[in-house]
Amino acid sequence: MKVREVFTILLVSVFTVTALLISAAIGCAPKPEEEKVFRVGNVGAFSGPYADWGWMIQPSYEIAVEDINAAGGLTVGGKNYRVELVQYDNQLDPTVSSTIVRKAIFDDGLKYLMVMSTDEAAAVNELCNTEKVVLFAMAPYRDYIGPEWPYSFQTFNEIIEGDEVIMDYLLKEHPEFRSVVVIAPDDVRGHAAADDFEQLVLARGFTIDIVYTEAGVTDFYSVLTPLLAENPDLISLSASAPVDQGHIIKQARELGFEGLFMHPDTIDTPTIAEIAGMDALEGNLAAPQLVEMPTEVGKRWGELYIEKYGSLVYWTAFTGYDPFMLLMLAIEKADTFDTEQVIEALGTVSFDGASGRVSFEANKYSGGLPRVIKVPLSVIQIQNGIEVDVYSGYSSIIWE
């Protein structure tokens, strides 16, 4: 992999440049070849109520592309390719996603796509598998991976994994907690997340109320008022968008709620704090999120990511940078862009990435195929206005 060989490549480049200078000096400079390009599509939300998610992941992919190209590009069949990221806006709408993915495949000729969100990736799952297009789903995706869908990969954790690691930590700190309210989006992802969480907390002796809300809603007072009348210990914001989370927290605090919020689908602290105020987030718990990246690659990635985005969003490392690099490793190992051979190689490669040792592995949903990225999930808590690392672990529910 070129990223691993950067110093060797730099040394070779010195000799290459020297040879070209000598050749030019005697009038024999070689004619430059046409640049070869390998393109990967990033299909995410860059407009609409969920645009925050798309703009969070984009910088992580950009860093991966910049690293690969700085190290000489991708080598396949003895030829070098510059890697290019093509951005498509699916607005987190399944219909829009279907239209632009067809364009990416049939008009633009792309064979490797990163598609954001469960419903949107599901809308193109059959098409991608029929056309032998590798689909990296940036979402909980357990119903669409396995032997029936060999070209589909899951590059994000199931929300129940975030729920479980948060609850593991929370119950050590607050064993007295026994009631929780869930506010989730009224879509497939939101219902799946709430159903999973209900089973988890009922088994731990909690009572639970669940409410589903439409995208783009900003007035949650009518939803919160009857829920808060039950004096819950905890509110889970489930798979809600950052802007929605900000309004929910702000309005719940205004209505007198003094308990904790949990964010099992990560947290975008700056966006939420801009709406609710930082004081309203005190004590909140979120996963997957991390303050201090665990590897040297991660520390460097974090610095570059903050330069691009403004703050650290840890989950974009293991669903953006790391799987992108795994894909590049698999292509070079297969020594071909043929997707049938590349998906076999994807199950055999691993590396020390931004978030730790990463690879695609089989879990309880993948039918024995290595189709899910595996990394430990970290939990942060907001203490005195700053994010603090407090816990890290694997979900016993998913990774048995």
Kinemage of the C-alpha trace (Angstrom):
@kinemage 1
@onewidth
@group {chain A} dominant
@subgroup {mainchain}
@vectorlist {calphas} color= white
{ca met a 1} P 0.000 0.000 0.000
{ca lys a 2} L 1.437 3.335 -1.008
{ca val a 3} L 0.638 5.050 2.282
{ca arg a 4} L 2.884 2.559 4.068
{ca glu a 5} L 5.689 3.092 1.555
{ca val a 6} L 5.766 6.875 1.529
{ca phe a 7} L 9.449 7.170 2.468
{ca thr a 8} L 10.472 4.623 -0.172
{ca ile a 9} L 8.381 6.429 -2.729
{ca leu a 10} L 9.923 9.767 -1.826
{ca leu a 11} L 13.400 8.258 -2.307
{ca val a 12} L 12.428 6.768 -5.663
{ca ser a 13} L 10.963 10.128 -6.662
{ca val a 14} L 14.324 11.816 -6.052
{ca phe a 15} L 16.049 9.418 -8.468
{ca thr a 16} L 13.198 9.755 -10.978
{ca val a 17} L 13.383 13.545 -10.968
{ca thr a 18} L 17.163 13.382 -11.361
{ca ala a 19} L 16.833 11.027 -14.342
{ca leu a 20} L 14.268 13.285 -15.988
{ca leu a 21} L 16.485 16.322 -15.555
{ca ile a 22} L 19.426 14.529 -17.150
{ca ser a 23} L 17.211 13.298 -19.992
{ca ala a 24} L 15.862 16.790 -20.586
{ca ala a 25} L 19.372 18.220 -20.578
{ca ile a 26} L 20.329 16.028 -23.543
{ca gly a 27} L 17.094 16.693 -25.375
{ca cys a 28} L 15.545 13.294 -24.725
{ca ala a 29} L 12.870 14.057 -22.131
{ca pro a 30} L 10.137 11.375 -22.260
{ca lys a 31} L 6.648 12.364 -23.389
{ca pro a 32} L 4.366 12.389 -20.337
{ca glu a 33} L 1.648 9.755 -20.290
{ca glu a 34} L -2.003 10.687 -19.874
{ca glu a 35} L -2.888 10.686 -16.158
{ca lys a 36} L -4.911 7.684 -15.006
{ca val a 37} L -7.713 8.322 -12.518
{ca phe a 38} L -9.662 6.008 -10.221
{ca arg a 39} L -12.909 7.518 -8.913
{ca val a 40} L -14.983 6.663 -5.852
{ca gly a 41} L -18.420 8.170 -5.202
{ca asn a 42} L -19.461 9.741 -1.891
{ca val a 43} L -23.272 9.768 -1.840
{ca gly a 44} L -24.378 11.736 1.214
{ca ala a 45} L -26.625 14.487 2.501
{ca phe a 46} L -25.165 17.874 1.600
{ca ser a 47} L -28.445 19.782 1.693
{ca gly a 48} L -31.715 19.472 3.595
{ca pro a 49} L -32.326 18.805 7.309
{ca tyr a 50} L -29.610 16.140 7.565
{ca ala a 51} L -26.867 18.013 5.706
{ca asp a 52} L -24.759 18.174 8.880
{ca trp a 53} L -23.991 14.464 8.498
{ca gly a 54} L -22.715 14.800 4.936
{ca trp a 55} L -20.427 17.701 5.698
{ca met a 56} L -19.023 15.779 8.681
{ca ile a 57} L -17.967 12.737 6.642
{ca gln a 58} L -16.652 14.569 3.569
{ca pro a 59} L -13.393 15.829 5.187
{ca ser a 60} L -12.495 12.309 6.368
{ca tyr a 61} L -12.695 10.934 2.835
{ca glu a 62} L -10.757 13.935 1.548
{ca ile a 63} L -7.897 13.231 3.966
{ca ala a 64} L -7.740 9.608 2.790
{ca val a 65} L -7.631 10.675 -0.855
{ca glu a 66} L -4.950 13.278 -0.151
{ca asp a 67} L -2.819 10.730 1.733
{ca ile a 68} L -3.051 8.179 -1.065
{ca asn a 69} L -2.246 10.660 -3.804
{ca ala a 70} L 0.599 12.230 -1.818
{ca ala a 71} L 2.146 8.749 -1.547
{ca gly a 72} L 2.034 8.256 -5.314
{ca gly a 73} L -1.521 7.117 -5.888
{ca leu a 74} L -2.976 3.657 -6.289
{ca thr a 75} L -0.949 0.982 -8.111
{ca val a 76} L -2.914 -1.586 -10.136
{ca gly a 77} L -1.532 -3.742 -12.925
{ca gly a 78} L 1.806 -1.981 -12.720
{ca lys a 79} L 0.211 1.418 -13.411
{ca asn a 80} L -0.367 4.364 -11.094
{ca tyr a 81} L -3.769 5.963 -10.640
{ca arg a 82} L -4.628 9.244 -8.984
{ca val a 83} L -7.634 8.735 -6.695
{ca glu a 84} L -10.556 11.129 -7.048
{ca leu a 85} L -13.595 11.554 -4.790
{ca val a 86} L -16.867 12.380 -6.569
{ca gln a 87} L -19.521 14.000 -4.375
{ca tyr a 88} L -23.252 13.335 -4.859
{ca asp a 89} L -26.044 14.874 -2.754
{ca asn a 90} L -28.775 12.385 -1.805
{ca gln a 91} L -30.411 14.838 0.672
{ca leu a 92} L -31.039 11.745 2.816
{ca asp a 93} L -33.961 10.944 0.536
{ca pro a 94} L -34.276 7.368 -0.848
{ca thr a 95} L -35.823 8.549 -4.120
{ca val a 96} L -33.073 11.084 -4.720
{ca ser a 97} L -30.494 8.475 -3.756
{ca ser a 98} L -31.856 6.046 -6.348
{ca thr a 99} L -31.683 8.665 -9.089
{ca ile a 100} L -28.156 9.861 -8.431
{ca val a 101} L -26.755 6.374 -7.844
{ca arg a 102} L -28.069 5.318 -11.254
{ca lys a 103} L -26.279 8.348 -12.679
{ca ala a 104} L -23.087 7.442 -10.822
{ca ile a 105} L -23.177 3.868 -12.150
{ca phe a 106} L -24.534 4.220 -15.691
{ca asp a 107} L -23.503 7.744 -16.684
{ca asp a 108} L -20.306 8.235 -14.687
{ca gly a 109} L -19.126 4.617 -14.707
{ca leu a 110} L -18.383 4.327 -10.980
{ca lys a 111} L -18.056 0.866 -9.437
{ca tyr a 112} L -17.339 1.877 -5.819
{ca leu a 113} L -19.834 3.961 -3.823
{ca met a 114} L -20.048 5.217 -0.245
{ca val a 115} L -23.762 5.809 0.454
{ca met a 116} L -24.996 7.587 3.567
{ca ser a 117} L -27.901 6.385 5.732
{ca thr a 118} L -29.873 3.167 5.965
{ca asp a 119} L -32.960 3.996 3.899
{ca glu a 120} L -30.929 5.615 1.143
{ca ala a 121} L -28.415 2.768 0.871
{ca ala a 122} L -31.255 0.234 1.017
{ca ala a 123} L -32.928 1.978 -1.920
{ca val a 124} L -29.925 1.176 -4.126
{ca asn a 125} L -28.820 -2.102 -2.562
{ca glu a 126} L -30.355 -4.391 -5.176
{ca leu a 127} L -29.122 -2.213 -8.044
{ca cys a 128} L -25.551 -2.182 -6.728
{ca asn a 129} L -25.478 -5.929 -6.192
{ca thr a 130} L -27.018 -6.635 -9.605
{ca glu a 131} L -24.457 -4.390 -11.302
{ca lys a 132} L -21.596 -5.722 -9.132
{ca val a 133} L -20.953 -2.298 -7.657
{ca val a 134} L -19.293 -2.263 -4.234
{ca leu a 135} L -21.563 -0.439 -1.790
{ca phe a 136} L -20.152 0.893 1.483
{ca ala a 137} L -23.203 1.799 3.596
{ca met a 138} L -22.431 4.538 6.106
{ca ala a 139} L -25.260 3.380 8.354
{ca pro a 140} L -26.663 0.531 10.428
{ca tyr a 141} L -27.299 -1.954 7.633
{ca arg a 142} L -27.849 -5.403 9.071
{ca asp a 143} L -30.864 -6.266 6.894
{ca tyr a 144} L -28.899 -5.703 3.693
{ca ile a 145} L -25.627 -7.566 4.223
{ca gly a 146} L -24.788 -11.243 3.911
{ca pro a 147} L -24.715 -13.934 1.218
{ca glu a 148} L -27.724 -12.492 -0.621
{ca trp a 149} L -25.960 -9.130 -0.959
{ca pro a 150} L -22.232 -9.909 -1.351
{ca tyr a 151} L -21.296 -6.439 -2.661
{ca ser a 152} L -22.728 -4.614 0.366
{ca phe a 153} L -20.540 -3.589 3.312
{ca gln a 154} L -21.454 -1.827 6.551
{ca thr a 155} L -19.030 0.922 7.586
{ca phe a 156} L -20.928 2.217 10.606
{ca asn a 157} L -21.913 0.616 13.883
{ca glu a 158} L -25.437 -0.400 14.747
{ca ile a 159} L -26.970 2.230 17.025
{ca ile a 160} L -27.635 -0.460 19.631
{ca glu a 161} L -23.848 -0.768 20.008
{ca gly a 162} L -23.688 2.887 21.036
{ca asp a 163} L -26.657 2.336 23.334
{ca glu a 164} L -24.995 -0.629 25.006
{ca val a 165} L -21.608 0.942 25.707
{ca ile a 166} L -23.280 4.100 27.040
{ca met a 167} L -25.543 2.039 29.303
{ca asp a 168} L -22.579 -0.021 30.532
{ca tyr a 169} L -20.914 3.167 31.707
{ca leu a 170} L -24.093 4.922 32.836
{ca leu a 171} L -25.246 2.162 35.155
{ca lys a 172} L -21.900 2.199 36.946
{ca glu a 173} L -22.270 5.910 37.583
{ca his a 174} L -26.047 6.034 38.097
{ca pro a 175} L -27.322 2.628 39.249
{ca glu a 176} L -30.440 4.395 40.524
{ca phe a 177} L -31.662 5.229 37.004
{ca arg a 178} L -34.739 3.237 36.018
{ca ser a 179} L -36.736 5.241 33.459
{ca val a 180} L -35.893 6.465 29.971
{ca val a 181} L -37.608 8.322 27.145
{ca val a 182} L -36.582 7.776 23.516
{ca ile a 183} L -37.137 10.421 20.844
{ca ala a 184} L -36.352 8.920 17.427
{ca pro a 185} L -36.925 9.876 13.775
{ca asp a 186} L -39.949 8.286 12.128
{ca asp a 187} L -38.030 6.250 9.547
{ca val a 188} L -36.697 2.710 9.201
{ca arg a 189} L -33.451 3.522 10.964
{ca gly a 190} L -35.212 5.300 13.823
{ca his a 191} L -37.686 2.471 14.431
{ca ala a 192} L -34.978 -0.206 14.324
{ca ala a 193} L -32.831 1.750 16.777
{ca ala a 194} L -35.725 2.325 19.192
{ca asp a 195} L -36.859 -1.306 19.046
{ca asp a 196} L -33.341 -2.548 19.811
{ca phe a 197} L -32.939 -0.090 22.670
{ca glu a 198} L -36.281 -1.081 24.161
{ca gln a 199} L -35.172 -4.716 24.412
{ca leu a 200} L -31.854 -3.660 25.950
{ca val a 201} L -33.276 -1.459 28.696
{ca leu a 202} L -36.263 -3.663 29.534
{ca ala a 203} L -33.790 -6.469 30.220
{ca arg a 204} L -32.017 -4.111 32.637
{ca gly a 205} L -35.151 -3.225 34.565
{ca phe a 206} L -36.027 0.120 32.973
{ca thr a 207} L -39.373 1.530 31.996
{ca ile a 208} L -39.396 3.167 28.559
{ca asp a 209} L -41.497 5.556 26.471
{ca ile a 210} L -40.823 5.982 22.736
{ca val a 211} L -41.908 8.862 20.509
{ca tyr a 212} L -41.224 9.185 16.775
{ca thr a 213} L -40.909 12.584 15.089
{ca glu a 214} L -40.811 13.790 11.484
{ca ala a 215} L -37.675 15.275 9.932
{ca gly a 216} L -37.470 19.052 9.958
{ca val a 217} L -39.649 19.551 13.061
{ca thr a 218} L -38.425 22.329 15.355
{ca asp a 219} L -41.240 22.504 17.917
{ca phe a 220} L -40.995 19.595 20.360
{ca tyr a 221} L -42.855 21.167 23.293
{ca ser a 222} L -46.048 19.187 22.659
{ca val a 223} L -44.040 15.950 22.480
{ca leu a 224} L -41.917 16.663 25.532
{ca thr a 225} L -44.597 17.944 27.916
{ca pro a 226} L -46.422 14.612 28.540
{ca leu a 227} L -43.155 12.676 28.522
{ca leu a 228} L -41.526 14.895 31.139
{ca ala a 229} L -44.629 14.639 33.343
{ca glu a 230} L -43.439 11.072 34.067
{ca asn a 231} L -40.127 12.432 35.456
{ca pro a 232} L -37.764 10.237 33.408
{ca asp a 233} L -34.168 9.811 34.549
{ca leu a 234} L -32.796 9.826 31.032
{ca ile a 235} L -33.669 10.926 27.497
{ca ser a 236} L -32.162 9.070 24.537
{ca leu a 237} L -31.916 11.086 21.340
{ca ser a 238} L -31.462 7.877 19.353
{ca ala a 239} L -30.848 8.465 15.622
{ca ser a 240} L -32.105 12.068 15.568
{ca ala a 241} L -30.245 14.655 13.475
{ca pro a 242} L -27.980 17.160 15.308
{ca val a 243} L -30.295 20.124 14.690
{ca asp a 244} L -33.246 18.137 16.066
{ca gln a 245} L -31.185 17.160 19.106
{ca gly a 246} L -30.377 20.803 19.749
{ca his a 247} L -34.046 21.829 19.750
{ca ile a 248} L -35.092 18.849 21.896
{ca ile a 249} L -32.451 19.573 24.534
{ca lys a 250} L -33.175 23.307 24.590
{ca gln a 251} L -36.913 22.832 24.950
{ca ala a 252} L -36.625 20.027 27.498
{ca arg a 253} L -34.417 22.213 29.691
{ca glu a 254} L -36.900 25.080 29.360
{ca leu a 255} L -39.629 22.690 30.533
{ca gly a 256} L -37.579 21.854 33.628
{ca phe a 257} L -35.860 18.573 32.733
{ca glu a 258} L -32.654 18.275 34.783
{ca gly a 259} L -31.658 14.715 33.875
{ca leu a 260} L -29.144 13.418 31.355
{ca phe a 261} L -29.369 12.992 27.595
{ca met a 262} L -27.645 10.184 25.734
{ca his a 263} L -26.508 10.312 22.107
{ca pro a 264} L -26.005 6.716 20.886
{ca asp a 265} L -25.586 7.811 17.268
{ca thr a 266} L -22.686 10.185 18.127
{ca ile a 267} L -22.833 13.881 18.945
{ca asp a 268} L -22.143 17.033 16.977
{ca thr a 269} L -21.428 19.210 19.992
{ca pro a 270} L -20.886 22.570 18.206
{ca thr a 271} L -24.139 22.340 16.233
{ca ile a 272} L -26.186 21.255 19.254
{ca ala a 273} L -24.581 23.799 21.581
{ca glu a 274} L -25.286 26.604 19.125
{ca ile a 275} L -28.998 25.870 19.515
{ca ala a 276} L -29.296 24.719 23.129
{ca gly a 277} L -26.299 26.393 24.764
{ca met a 278} L -23.323 24.512 26.175
{ca asp a 279} L -24.695 24.553 29.725
{ca ala a 280} L -27.687 22.489 28.575
{ca leu a 281} L -25.349 19.670 27.466
{ca glu a 282} L -23.620 19.235 30.825
{ca gly a 283} L -23.384 15.552 31.792
{ca asn a 284} L -24.560 14.258 28.414
{ca leu a 285} L -23.107 10.952 27.174
{ca ala a 286} L -22.355 10.106 23.551
{ca ala a 287} L -20.983 7.216 21.496
{ca pro a 288} L -19.189 6.687 19.244
{ca gln a 289} L -17.091 9.714 20.100
{ca leu a 290} L -13.525 10.224 21.226
{ca val a 291} L -11.455 13.161 22.393
{ca glu a 292} L -7.944 11.703 22.096
{ca met a 293} L -7.342 9.607 18.979
{ca pro a 294} L -5.711 6.265 19.902
{ca thr a 295} L -3.048 5.939 17.171
{ca glu a 296} L -0.389 8.098 15.556
{ca val a 297} L -2.324 7.872 12.293
{ca gly a 298} L -5.403 8.983 14.223
{ca lys a 299} L -3.688 11.937 15.871
{ca arg a 300} L -2.504 13.202 12.490
{ca trp a 301} L -5.924 12.528 10.953
{ca gly a 302} L -7.551 14.432 13.814
{ca glu a 303} L -5.394 17.510 13.268
{ca leu a 304} L -6.184 17.523 9.551
{ca tyr a 305} L -9.873 16.887 10.176
{ca ile a 306} L -10.140 19.800 12.613
{ca glu a 307} L -8.453 22.064 10.066
{ca lys a 308} L -11.117 21.102 7.527
{ca tyr a 309} L -14.244 20.841 9.682
{ca gly a 310} L -13.510 22.919 12.786
{ca ser a 311} L -13.959 20.261 15.466
{ca leu a 312} L -13.228 16.558 15.927
{ca val a 313} L -15.969 14.116 14.934
{ca tyr a 314} L -14.430 10.761 15.811
{ca trp a 315} L -16.901 8.461 14.046
{ca thr a 316} L -15.904 9.883 10.681
{ca ala a 317} L -12.508 8.203 11.152
{ca phe a 318} L -13.832 4.646 11.272
{ca thr a 319} L -16.644 5.142 8.780
{ca gly a 320} L -14.675 7.391 6.418
{ca tyr a 321} L -10.888 7.334 6.459
{ca asp a 322} L -10.399 3.761 7.684
{ca pro a 323} L -12.761 1.894 5.293
{ca phe a 324} L -11.538 4.011 2.384
{ca met a 325} L -7.985 2.901 3.146
{ca leu a 326} L -9.126 -0.722 3.501
{ca leu a 327} L -10.651 -0.451 0.035
{ca met a 328} L -7.374 0.845 -1.394
{ca leu a 329} L -5.459 -1.992 0.300
{ca ala a 330} L -7.904 -4.556 -1.112
{ca ile a 331} L -7.665 -3.173 -4.654
{ca glu a 332} L -3.872 -3.254 -4.561
{ca lys a 333} L -3.890 -6.758 -3.064
{ca ala a 334} L -6.267 -7.994 -5.782
{ca asp a 335} L -4.212 -6.003 -8.323
{ca thr a 336} L -7.392 -5.251 -10.239
{ca phe a 337} L -10.426 -2.968 -10.155
{ca asp a 338} L -12.684 -5.971 -10.799
{ca thr a 339} L -15.181 -5.767 -7.959
{ca glu a 340} L -15.689 -9.524 -7.671
{ca gln a 341} L -12.018 -10.006 -6.815
{ca val a 342} L -11.866 -6.881 -4.653
{ca ile a 343} L -14.724 -7.954 -2.357
{ca glu a 344} L -12.827 -11.177 -1.665
{ca ala a 345} L -9.700 -9.194 -0.809
{ca leu a 346} L -11.678 -6.854 1.472
{ca gly a 347} L -12.256 -9.752 3.846
{ca thr a 348} L -8.520 -10.375 4.206
{ca val a 349} L -6.933 -6.937 4.679
{ca ser a 350} L -6.449 -4.946 7.871
{ca phe a 351} L -4.275 -2.086 9.082
{ca asp a 352} L -3.629 0.259 12.003
{ca gly a 353} L -5.868 3.104 11.030
{ca ala a 354} L -7.044 6.355 12.558
{ca ser a 355} L -9.310 4.584 15.034
{ca gly a 356} L -7.101 1.561 15.799
{ca arg a 357} L -6.732 -1.836 14.177
{ca val a 358} L -9.533 -2.065 11.617
{ca ser a 359} L -10.848 -4.762 9.319
{ca phe a 360} L -14.086 -6.079 7.895
{ca glu a 361} L -15.377 -8.958 10.012
{ca ala a 362} L -18.450 -11.177 10.312
{ca asn a 363} L -20.956 -10.427 13.068
{ca lys a 364} L -24.300 -11.934 14.069
{ca tyr a 365} L -26.089 -10.284 11.129
{ca ser a 366} L -23.680 -10.839 8.242
{ca gly a 367} L -24.311 -14.515 7.496
{ca gly a 368} L -20.701 -15.494 8.043
{ca leu a 369} L -19.294 -12.991 5.523
{ca pro a 370} L -16.757 -10.327 6.597
{ca arg a 371} L -18.919 -7.335 5.741
{ca val a 372} L -18.939 -5.117 8.855
{ca ile a 373} L -16.159 -2.812 9.980
{ca lys a 374} L -15.063 -3.666 13.518
{ca val a 375} L -13.677 -1.080 15.930
{ca pro a 376} L -14.164 -0.512 19.663
{ca leu a 377} L -16.736 2.168 20.469
{ca ser a 378} L -15.715 5.019 22.755
{ca val a 379} L -17.972 7.028 25.063
{ca ile a 380} L -17.512 10.674 25.994
{ca gln a 381} L -19.236 12.759 28.630
{ca ile a 382} L -19.525 16.531 28.666
{ca gln a 383} L -17.976 17.666 31.933
{ca asn a 384} L -17.556 21.345 32.808
{ca gly a 385} L -18.276 22.267 29.217
{ca ile a 386} L -15.759 19.978 27.517
{ca glu a 387} L -15.865 16.454 26.093
{ca val a 388} L -14.022 13.872 28.223
{ca asp a 389} L -13.220 10.255 27.286
{ca val a 390} L -14.840 7.992 29.881
{ca tyr a 391} L -15.258 4.494 28.424
{ca ser a 392} L -14.536 2.185 25.467
{ca gly a 393} L -15.730 -1.293 24.573
{ca tyr a 394} L -17.448 -3.680 22.177
{ca ser a 395} L -21.114 -4.568 22.058
{ca ser a 396} L -21.725 -8.080 23.350
{ca ile a 397} L -25.022 -8.058 21.418
{ca ile a 398} L -23.433 -7.616 17.973
{ca trp a 399} L -19.963 -9.109 18.365
{ca glu a 400} L -20.456 -12.463 20.029
